[in-house]
Amino acid sequence: MNFIVLDLEWNQGYGSHTGKKPALTFEIIEIGAVKLSDKGQELEHFQAFVYPKVYDRMHYMTKEVTGLTIKELRRKGKPFRAVMEDFLSWCGEDYRFCTWGDMDLTELQKNCDYYNMRGLFDKPLYYYDLQKLFSLQYEDGKSRRNLKSAVEFFRLPERRAFHGAYSDACYTAEVFKKLDMERFGRFISVDYHVLPASKEEEIRLNFGTYAKYISREFPAKELALMDRGVTATTCYICGRKLRKKVRWFTNNGKQFYAASLCPEHGWLKGKIRIKKGSKGGVFVVKTEKLVEESVIEGIWQKQKELRKRRRRLRAAEKKKQE
Ligand SMILES: [Zn+2]
């Protein structure tokens, strides 16, 4: 399997103050990519500009960052569809995308949707977020550096300007070569733009230190929270289905917490995030992590405070009615 290190540049409109949502928020104007073998050897490069269709003015930020002009794009660019066809045939059959950060693949698919190129990506896309892998290997796993600072971290030669899709893809590929994929390659990411179509396609990933589950889309939050696949807590070491010691609760309606106990591996903290799906419903991202008892104490405490607050609110409400 090859790795396709991908970077995009996009333009945007000025219309946000009108309150109207544009049909395409970010119009891709350049695609840059480097193809690497499974051993990290550089094989081929790709660069293409897109003939602008949605926006006929370059946003000042895009212009400032990329240095590109509409005139230049009209001269160098091909229609998005053609660029995308070239790009995908260049990618080949067996590959995995790698990007710096988690935005590019979503925007790529949104552009495909805009041009009715649905079906190119018909399943959730697995990819490597190299920005995240860099943080896992060299920092705390949570911090995020920009590409330039990662390039500086390795003291890589800076022969070209940053913020072109092609040059950034080249830099990202250089950073990729420094990453220890044997150790960190298990930390794969999933792009949620296309969700699992059915219960069978739902995603369950076990990273060894935590587990992640991505549900299909449900018409409503209440239905999601009634689904056993969503609410179950499972020890990702031994596979036991665990009974909850603290049932799912929330303080904002978006994030839910639960605590379970594995007789062999100890406390398991569950966290559910409710996200908006593409069909107007919701989907769930659940993470489960074995933790120290003190973390569970914190969850317990949170739940207690929440209950107290609710009681107080109810009492106040009652008083008002009297
Ligand atoms: Zn267990």
Residues whose N, C-alpha, C, O or C-beta is under 5 A from the ligand:
A	BS01	ZN	C235 I237 C238 C262 E264 H265
